[in-house]
Amino acid sequence: MKKSVRSPGSATIINAIATGFGSAFGIGLDIECDAKTISEGIECSNDVGADTGLMELCVEKVFSRYGIGHDDFGVSLKTKSTLPMASGLSSSSASSNAIVKVVSEMIAEEFDLERLSDLEVVNLAIDASLEAGVTITGSFDDATASYFGGVVVTDNGNREFVIKERMDDYDILIYMPDFHSKSGDSDVGRMKVMAPLVETAYDFACKRDYFRAINLNGLIYSSALGFNTSIAIDALSCGALASGLSGTGSAFFAVVDENSIDDVEDAWMKYEGRVIKTEVDNVGCRIL
């Protein structure tokens, strides 16, 4: 049996680390997981040479959920990605979602068992990410924006939605500097100090004023984490609808229209790194 699943990344509206409440939206960059059955055991590989520990944990979570042993079922997984790793664009959430989804679908089909609900898939993926130490809050916002597409506003501690809806279609520019920033290594104390300001940004998100939320959140977390706030300000000066830091960096993104996309790209080309063009994703995780 062979199956493939793709899962998009996401960009941050509100980083949940300071308060436990977050918001994100799906983007067109993604991770695709190709899976096939083997005689027994788990084989994992990826196209970026990253550690496969999280991949293996995701499979183990699904095996445990279904009560399947390594002697009962074997699976080989390969992931390929258009998402920059360790950049704040939810590559871990996208990978976890894709793996849990594809393995659970294969097991359900192989043994004629009930398929996992969407939220069961997401929660198993989050559990694996927490155990692997690649997330601080559990990233319910990132995980659900990746899985469902569109925009979400979430209570991460309770894994509950405040808002879950389609986002208007916009072009997205991503500035990717020449260094990475793993969220698990970020200074949580510095971010929590900013909680009162983040609460103001979160209020904007709850009122669906997503662009103002992105701008304020980006300035707050960029300052707390030592990133260059001029990157987002340059984009806004060139007409971007919104711009900010995604996750704990290192990627910045800008929501743009046809009148601003070229000017924002030109402004960001002066920085060392690269600029990636993509768009809002309203589709989410799906079987290919």
C-alpha positions as CSV (number, residue, x, y, z in Angstrom):
1,M,0.0,0.0,0.0
2,K,1.2,3.5,-0.8
3,K,-0.3,6.9,0.2
4,S,0.9,10.5,0.1
5,V,-0.3,13.4,2.2
6,R,0.7,17.1,2.0
7,S,0.4,19.6,4.9
8,P,1.1,23.3,4.6
9,G,3.1,25.5,6.9
10,S,1.7,28.6,8.6
11,A,2.6,32.2,9.4
12,T,2.1,33.8,12.8
13,I,-0.6,36.3,13.6
14,I,-0.1,36.0,17.4
15,N,2.8,34.0,18.9
16,A,1.3,32.1,21.9
17,I,4.4,31.8,24.0
18,A,3.9,34.9,26.1
19,T,0.2,34.3,26.9
20,G,-0.9,30.8,25.8
21,F,-3.2,32.3,23.2
22,G,-2.2,32.3,19.6
23,S,-3.3,32.9,16.0
24,A,-1.9,31.7,12.6
25,F,-2.9,31.2,9.0
26,G,-2.0,28.6,6.4
27,I,0.6,29.3,3.7
28,G,1.3,27.7,0.3
29,L,4.7,26.2,1.3
30,D,4.3,22.6,2.5
31,I,5.6,19.2,3.5
32,E,4.7,16.1,1.5
33,C,4.9,12.7,3.1
34,D,5.1,9.6,0.9
35,A,4.4,6.4,2.7
36,K,4.4,2.7,1.9
37,T,4.0,-0.5,3.8
38,I,6.9,-2.7,4.6
39,S,7.1,-6.1,6.3
40,E,7.7,-4.7,9.8
41,G,9.2,-1.7,11.7
42,I,9.5,2.0,11.0
43,E,11.8,3.6,8.4
44,C,12.0,7.4,8.2
45,S,13.9,9.8,5.9
46,N,13.6,13.3,4.7
47,D,15.1,15.5,2.0
48,V,16.8,18.0,4.3
49,G,18.9,15.6,6.3
50,A,17.2,16.5,9.5
51,D,17.0,14.2,12.6
52,T,14.1,11.7,12.1
53,G,13.2,11.5,15.8
54,L,10.0,13.5,15.5
55,M,8.9,11.5,12.5
56,E,9.4,8.3,14.4
57,L,7.5,9.6,17.4
58,C,4.6,10.5,15.2
59,V,4.4,6.9,13.9
60,E,4.7,5.5,17.4
61,K,1.8,7.7,18.6
62,V,-0.4,6.3,15.9
63,F,0.7,2.7,16.5
64,S,-0.1,3.2,20.2
65,R,-3.5,4.8,19.5
66,Y,-4.5,1.8,17.4
67,G,-2.8,-0.9,19.6
68,I,-0.6,-1.9,16.7
69,G,2.8,-3.5,17.2
70,H,5.9,-3.3,15.0
71,D,5.4,-7.0,14.1
72,D,1.9,-6.3,13.0
73,F,2.5,-3.5,10.6
74,G,5.5,-1.8,9.0
75,V,5.8,1.6,7.3
76,S,8.4,3.5,5.4
77,L,8.1,7.3,5.3
78,K,9.9,9.9,3.2
79,T,9.2,13.6,3.4
80,K,10.0,16.4,1.0
81,S,9.6,20.0,1.8
82,T,9.2,23.5,0.3
83,L,9.2,24.9,3.8
84,P,12.4,26.3,5.2
85,M,13.3,24.3,8.4
86,A,13.7,26.0,11.8
87,S,12.3,29.3,10.5
88,G,9.1,29.9,12.4
89,L,6.9,28.7,9.5
90,S,5.6,25.6,11.3
91,S,7.7,23.0,9.5
92,S,7.4,20.7,12.6
93,S,3.7,21.0,12.8
94,A,3.3,20.4,9.0
95,S,5.5,17.3,9.2
96,S,3.8,15.9,12.2
97,N,0.3,16.5,10.7
98,A,1.3,14.8,7.5
99,I,2.9,11.8,9.1
100,V,0.1,11.2,11.6
101,K,-2.5,11.6,8.9
102,V,-0.9,9.2,6.4
103,V,0.0,6.5,8.9
104,S,-3.4,6.6,10.5
105,E,-5.1,6.3,7.1
106,M,-3.0,3.4,6.2
107,I,-3.6,1.5,9.4
108,A,-7.3,2.2,9.3
109,E,-7.5,0.8,5.8
110,E,-5.2,-2.2,6.4
111,F,-7.1,-3.4,9.5
112,D,-10.6,-2.1,8.6
113,L,-10.6,0.3,11.7
114,E,-12.3,3.6,12.2
115,R,-10.4,6.6,10.9
116,L,-9.1,9.2,13.3
117,S,-11.1,12.5,13.4
118,D,-9.3,15.6,12.3
119,L,-8.7,16.8,15.8
120,E,-7.5,13.4,16.9
121,V,-4.8,13.6,14.1
122,V,-3.9,17.1,15.3
123,N,-3.7,16.2,18.9
124,L,-1.5,13.2,18.3
125,A,0.8,15.3,16.2
126,I,1.0,17.9,19.0
127,D,1.7,15.3,21.6
128,A,4.6,14.0,19.4
129,S,6.0,17.6,18.9
130,L,5.8,18.3,22.7
131,E,7.6,15.0,23.5
132,A,10.3,15.8,20.9
133,G,10.8,19.3,22.4
134,V,10.3,21.2,19.1
135,T,7.5,23.3,20.5
136,I,7.0,25.4,23.7
137,T,3.2,25.8,23.9
138,G,2.1,22.7,21.9
139,S,1.5,25.0,18.9
140,F,-2.2,24.3,18.7
141,D,-2.5,27.5,16.6
142,D,0.3,26.4,14.1
143,A,-0.9,22.8,14.0
144,T,-4.5,23.7,13.2
145,A,-3.7,26.4,10.7
146,S,-1.5,23.8,9.0
147,Y,-4.1,21.0,9.2
148,F,-7.3,23.0,8.3
149,G,-5.8,25.9,6.3
150,G,-7.3,29.4,6.7
151,V,-7.0,31.4,9.8
152,V,-7.3,30.3,13.4
153,V,-7.3,32.0,16.8
154,T,-6.7,29.6,19.6
155,D,-6.5,28.8,23.3
156,N,-3.4,26.7,23.1
157,G,-3.4,25.5,26.7
158,N,-6.9,24.0,26.4
159,R,-6.5,23.2,22.6
160,E,-9.6,25.1,21.8
161,F,-10.7,27.4,18.9
162,V,-11.7,30.9,19.4
163,I,-12.0,31.6,15.7
164,K,-11.6,29.1,12.8
165,E,-12.4,30.5,9.3
166,R,-11.3,30.9,5.8
167,M,-8.8,33.7,5.1
168,D,-9.1,36.0,2.2
169,D,-6.7,35.1,-0.6
170,Y,-3.6,37.2,-0.5
171,D,-0.1,36.9,-1.9
172,I,2.6,36.3,0.8
173,L,6.2,37.2,0.7
174,I,8.7,35.6,3.0
175,Y,12.1,36.9,3.9
176,M,14.4,34.1,4.9
177,P,17.7,35.2,6.4
178,D,20.9,33.1,6.2
179,F,20.4,31.6,9.7
180,H,17.9,29.5,11.6
181,S,16.1,29.9,14.9
182,K,14.7,26.8,16.7
183,S,11.6,27.7,18.8
184,G,12.6,25.3,21.5
185,D,15.9,27.2,22.0
186,S,14.2,30.7,22.4
187,D,14.3,32.8,25.6
188,V,10.9,32.2,27.1
189,G,11.5,34.6,29.9
190,R,12.1,37.6,27.6
191,M,8.9,36.8,25.7
192,K,6.7,36.4,28.7
193,V,7.8,39.8,29.9
194,M,6.0,41.2,26.9
195,A,2.7,39.5,27.7
196,P,0.7,42.7,28.4
197,L,1.6,44.0,25.0
198,V,0.9,40.7,23.3
199,E,-2.6,40.7,24.9
200,T,-3.3,43.9,23.1
201,A,-2.3,42.3,19.8
202,Y,-4.4,39.2,20.6
203,D,-7.4,41.4,21.2
204,F,-7.0,42.7,17.6
205,A,-7.0,39.1,16.3
206,C,-10.1,38.3,18.3
207,K,-11.8,41.2,16.5
208,R,-10.6,39.8,13.2
209,D,-8.3,42.8,12.8
210,Y,-5.6,40.4,11.7
211,F,-3.3,42.8,9.9
212,R,-3.0,45.1,13.0
213,A,-2.4,42.0,15.1
214,I,0.4,40.8,12.8
215,N,2.1,44.2,12.8
216,L,2.0,44.6,16.6
217,N,2.9,41.0,17.4
218,G,5.9,41.2,15.0
219,L,7.3,44.3,16.5
220,I,6.9,42.9,20.1
221,Y,8.6,39.5,19.4
222,S,11.3,40.9,17.1
223,S,12.3,43.3,19.9
224,A,12.2,40.6,22.6
225,L,14.2,38.2,20.5
226,G,16.7,40.6,19.0
227,F,15.6,40.5,15.4
228,N,15.8,43.5,13.1
229,T,12.4,45.3,13.2
230,S,13.4,47.3,10.1
231,I,12.6,44.3,8.0
232,A,8.9,44.5,8.8
233,I,8.9,48.3,8.8
234,D,10.5,48.4,5.4
235,A,7.7,46.1,4.0
236,L,5.0,48.3,5.5
237,S,6.7,51.4,4.1
238,C,6.5,49.9,0.7
239,G,2.7,49.3,1.0
240,A,2.5,45.8,2.5
241,L,-0.9,45.2,4.1
242,A,0.8,43.6,7.1
243,S,4.3,42.4,8.0
244,G,5.8,40.7,11.0
245,L,8.0,37.9,12.5
246,S,6.7,34.4,12.1
247,G,6.9,32.3,15.2
248,T,10.2,32.9,17.0
249,G,11.9,33.6,13.7
250,S,14.0,33.7,11.7
251,A,11.5,34.3,8.9
252,F,9.6,37.5,8.4
253,F,6.5,37.6,6.1
254,A,4.4,40.3,4.5
255,V,0.9,40.2,3.3
256,V,0.9,42.0,-0.1
257,D,-1.3,42.9,-3.0
258,E,-0.5,43.6,-6.7
259,N,0.3,47.2,-5.9
260,S,3.0,46.4,-3.2
261,I,4.4,43.0,-4.0
262,D,7.2,44.2,-6.3
263,D,8.2,47.1,-4.0
264,V,8.4,44.9,-0.9
265,E,10.4,42.3,-2.7
266,D,12.9,44.9,-3.9
267,A,13.2,46.4,-0.4
268,W,13.9,43.0,1.1
269,M,16.5,42.1,-1.5
270,K,18.9,44.5,0.2
271,Y,19.1,42.1,3.2
272,E,21.3,39.0,3.1
273,G,19.1,35.9,2.5
274,R,16.3,35.2,0.1
275,V,12.7,36.2,-0.6
276,I,10.1,33.5,-1.3
277,K,6.8,34.1,-3.0
278,T,3.7,32.1,-1.9
279,E,0.1,32.7,-0.9
280,V,-2.5,32.0,1.7
281,D,-3.5,28.4,2.0
282,N,-7.2,27.6,2.7
283,V,-7.0,23.9,1.9
284,G,-4.9,22.5,4.7
285,C,-3.8,18.9,5.1
286,R,-5.0,16.5,2.4
287,I,-4.4,13.1,0.9
288,L,-2.9,13.4,-2.6
